[in-house]
């Protein structure tokens, strides 16, 4: 079903409006969104009487966001939890459980589980998913790698799917082998990125340098798991920022997790973030998984939250996204591939103010994953009419009551009940 040419009285977040947008009692006035041929052609204040529509949907203050980007997921692992037995607490225990489950993996198994995840993402309003694929052997492409490439083709036009090679850092110790790995990723296509697992248990500055240099040589963007631990001595992030500057890397680097910042003295953590702010680095925070895995000991209530310094990151102008990470696997027993759940968790654990107006862009800024410099402002005008309408939520309580929503793709309703908006 197509939406009308005008969506009237929409509540848009502050970050999506121009700085001179009119306000009433300190709150941005409602918007009138014009749609034509599946794209947004204009966004004007709904109070503009000269533009009063003769017909359209009256959203009556319904919250509206652009389609979501889920910038860090693990589709290859999703929904494996039901066949697990007891999983030891913490990150390393989850890794052991996942390795044991690999005996059940086949292309059909991975395809079915990942397809289910993409369907859930599509239904909730996500337009862009990035998935990491475990890569453990230097001379063998993982079973799941070509499956993700196949799914990227199957879902083209509905969900943009990117895949990242999650390679353990020691495999980059040899420069020639690092180059072979990068070339394999490059051959997959433009939707593939080079990645690695950078942790104090496998730390090697030489291997990290080879990873970054091989990506540079192959003109690949990079996406890393970095310092996913509450170890104050972890130096993966600060070393990444330094090497990028030394080699003059010009692509886009995404660093996920970086939990160690929360355990470090402020002077050390802030100096690292100052260096990150000068590098082409986007940060992705994974609040749900990090809460479950960090400071995890059987029979003991965790003392530390495991989330990175999201407020300090944003204060420095570093692009920051929240994402789902693991869903119903040994790393995270929860989840539904709905990025709003990630922000809901972050809003509580990181004490975020005004999540709708101030933080919702951390679910929507797909441009922050791209090589081109991130724009300071964002706009709907000219973009595809991929919109999410939250039919039960309000700006004060969002992201509470967000399960009920209407999803538009190219201006057409693909999910949810839009009948309350129909003209009476």
N, C-alpha and C positions, 0 to 999 in steps of 0.2 A: 504494500500500500504506500502510495506517495504522500509525503507531507505537502501542505499547501505552500504557496509562494511566499507566505509571510508567517513567521513565528513571533507573535506579539507578547510583550510583557515577560520577557525572559530575564532571569537573574544570572548575569555573568560575573565571574570573579574579577577582582580589581586588576590582576596581572594581565587580563585579556582585553582591557579597555585602555584607550588613550589617556594621557595624564590630564587632559582638559575635559574629560567626560563629566557631565553635570552630576551634582550630588544633591541629596535631600537629607537634612539632619545628619550629615557626615557619611551617608551611605550612597553608593552609586545608584542612579535611577535605573529603572528597568530598560531593557533593550528590545528593539524590533529588528529581527534578523530576516533579511530577504534571501530567498533561495531560487536559483534558476539553473536548469540543466544539471542538477546534482551538485552545484557549488554555491557557496555563500557569496552574494554579490554586494551586500551592504549590511552594515550594523549601525543603527541610529538609535538615539534615545526614543523610547516609546511615548514620551510626553510630547513629541513633536507633532502638533495637531495637523500641520500641513501634509504630513505623511500618513495620516490615519488610514489604515487599510479598510477596504469595503468588506473583505472576507479574509479569513485566515484562522489560525489557531490562537486562542487566547491562553497563554501558559500561566497567567495569573501569578507570576512570581516564581514559577518552577525553576529550580537550579539547573543550569546547562553548562556542560563542559565539552570540549572537543574529545574525539576518540582517544583512547589510552595507548601508551607504550608500556609494555611489560619488559623492562630492559635487562632482566637477568632471571632466567628460568632454567630448569633441568628437565626438559620433556622426556629425555631418555630414561630417567629414573622414576618418573611420576607413576603413582598408583601401584608401587611395588610393595608397600607396607603390608597388605593383607597376607602375603605369602612369607613374611618374615616371622621368625621366632623372637626370642628376647634380644633386644639391641642394647649394647652397653652405652652408657651416657657419654655425651661429648662428641666432638667432631671426629676424632680418630675412631671411636666406637662405631659411628655411623658409616665411616668409610669401610671398615672391616665388614659390616653387615652388607653393604652394597656389593663389595667384591664377592662375597659368598653367594649373592643372588644372581650373579652373572651366568651361572649354569642354566638358568631359566630363559635367558635372552635368546631371541631369534629375530630375524627381520620382521616377521609377522607380529610377534609380541611387542616389539618396540613401536612399530607402526600403529598398532591398535591403541596402546596407552598414550602415545603422543597425539594421535588424532583426537582422542577424548579430551586431552588438555586443550588443544587448539579449538575444539568446538565450544568448550566452556569459555575460553577467552573471547571468541567471536560473539557469544551470546551476551557477555557482560559489557561489551562495547570497546574491546581492545582492537586496534588496527595494526599494531606492530609488536612482534614478539622476538626476543633474542634468547636463544637457548644455548647452553654449554653442553658439550659432549665429552665424556671422559675418554682420554687418550693415554693409554698406559704403555704401549709398545713402540719402539722407535721405527720398526720396519713393517708395521701392519696397521692399516687403516681400521679404526674401530668399526664394529658391526653396525652401530647406530649412525655413523657418519653419513653413508649414502642414503639411509632411510630419511634423515633430516633434509637432505638435498631433494629427495623425491617429494617430501611433504611441502617443501618450499614451492615447488611447481604446482602441486595439487591445490594449495591455498592461495596462489597468486591471484590478486584482484579482490581477495577477501581479507586476509591477514598477511602482512609482510613478515616473512620468517627469515631471520638471520641465524647462522650457526657459528659457534666459537669452539675451537679445539682446546679443550681443557687438558693441557699436557703437563705432567709433573716436571718441575724445574730441572731435575738432574738430566733429563733427556736433551737439554740444551748445553750441557757442559762442553761437548765437542762442537766446535764451530761448523764443521762440515755437516754434521748430523743436524744441527739447528737449521742450516740452510735447506737440507732435504725436507725437513718437516714443513718449513715455511712454503716451499714450492708445492708440496702436496696440498696444503691448504689453499694456496693461490689457484691451483688448477681446479678447485671445486666450483669457483665462480665468484662473482662480485658480492654475493651475500655471505661469504665466509670470512672469518677473522681469525687471526692467530691469538691464542690465549695460553695461559699457564697458571699453575698453582704455586704461589710464592708464599712460603711459610717457614718459620724458624726451624722446623724439623728437616727441611731440605734446602736450607739457605745456601746460596752460592752467588756472589756478585758477578763472577765470571759467566755463569749460566744465564743470569738475567740480562747481562750485556749482550750475550750472543742472541738471546731471544729478540731483544729490541733491534739489534743490528740486522738480523735476518728479516724481520718484518719491514724494516726500512728498505732493504735491498730488493724485496719483492713487492714493494708498494702496497703493503697490507696495513689495515688498521688493527688495533690491539685491544684485547679485553682480558683483564687479569683478575684472578682471585688473589687478594693481597692482604697479608697480616690478619688473617681470620683467626684471631687469638687474642687473649688478654695478657699478652706478654710485653712488658714495657720495653724490652730490649729488641723487639722486632723492628727491622729497618727496611723492610721491603718497599714501603711507599716513598720514604725519603730518598732511597737509592734510585728508585725508578725516576723520580723527578730530576735528580741530578744527572743521571745518564742521558735522559732525553735532551737535556740542555747541552750536554757535552757533544752529543752526536748530531744535534740540529734536526731532530725528528720533527716532521711537519704533518704527520697524520693525526688521527684522533686516538687517544688512549682512554679506556674506561677502566677504573679500578673499583672493584666491588669489595664490600665488607669493611676493610680497614678498621676492625674493632680495636686493634692495639692502641690506637690514638686515645681511647677512653681510659687506658691504664697507664699512660705516660704522664710525666710531669707536664704542666701546662706550657712551660717555656719550650720544651722539646716538641710537643705536639703542635704548638702554634708556629714554630719555625718550619716544621714540615709542611704545614698547610700554606704558609707564605710561599714556599717553593712550588707547591702544587698550583697555586694561583697563577704562577708565571709559566706554567707548562700547558700543553694541549690535553688536559686531563679532565674527564667527567667522573664524578663519584656516584656510585650506586649503593644505596643502603638497603639492607635486607633485614628488617627488624624482627620478623617472626622467627626465622631460622636462627638468627643470632641469639635471640632470647632463649631459645630451646637448647642450643648447643654450648653457649659460653657459660663458664662457671658451673658446669653440670657435674654433679656427683650424686650417686645413688643415696637416697635417704636424707639428703641435706638440701635445705632451701637455698637457692642461689643468692649470692650477695650482690653481684654485679649484673648490670643490665645487658651488656654486650652490644649496644648500639654505638655507632661512631658519632663524632662530634658534628651533628648535622647543622646546628645553629651557627657554629663557628665556620663551617664550610661555606654556608650560604652568605654569611657576612663578608666573606672575602671574594664574593662573586664567582665562586667555583660552581659550575653546573652540577646540580644534585638531583638524582631521581630515586624514588622508592620503587621496589619491585617485589614480586611474589617469591622468587627463589624456588625452593623445593616444595612440592605438593604431594602429601600423602605417601612419603617414602621415609627411610630411616633417619633422614636429616630433619624432616619436619612432618609430623603426623597430621598437620592441619592443612588448610589452604584450599582454594578453588580457582586459581588462575584469574582472580579478580584483583587488580592492583589497588582498588579502593580499600581492600582489607589490609594491605601493607601500610597504607597511610593511616588507617584507623588505629593500627597497633602503634605506629610511630607517634601519633598524636598524643597517646597516653604515656608511652614510655619516655618520650623526649619532651613532653610538656609543650607541645606546639600551640601557639596562639593563632586563632582565626584560621583553621585549616582550609576552609573553602577559599577565602580571599587570598591568603598568603602562601599556602603550601600545595594547593591542588595542581599547580603547574609541574610539580615533581612527578606527576602521573601522565602528563600530556606532551612534554617537550621532546618529541622525537628528534628534533633538530640538534639536541644536545648529544646525540650519538653520532652525528655526522662529521665529516672532515672539515667542512666549511665552518668558519668562525660562527659561534652561536650568536644569534641576534639578541640585543638587549631587550627588545619588546617582541610581543607576539600578537597576531591578529587572526581573526577568522576570515577576513575578507580575501576572496580569491581561493580559499582552501575548499577541499571537498566537504560537502555537508554531512560529515561523519560526526554526529552529535549524540551525547548521552543526556537524557532528561530525567532528573531524579524526582519522581512523582510524590514521594512521601517526606522528603527531607527538607530542612530549612537551613539557612545560612548560619544560624547560631549553633545548631547541633550537628551539622554535617561533619564527619561521614557517618553518623548514626542514621538509621532508617533509610539506607541507600540500596537495599535489596530490590525494592520496587523501582523499576526504571523503564524508560522507552529508549530504544536504540535506533538511531537513524544512520543509514549508510547511503551515501550519494543522494540524500534527501528522501530515502524510502525507509519505512518502518520495517525492521527485521526482527525486533523482539520487543515485547511489552504491549500494554493496552493503552492506546492513544485516544480512545473514545471520549474521555472526559474533556479533551481539548476541542472536540468538534463544535462548530457553530450550533447554537441552539435554535 
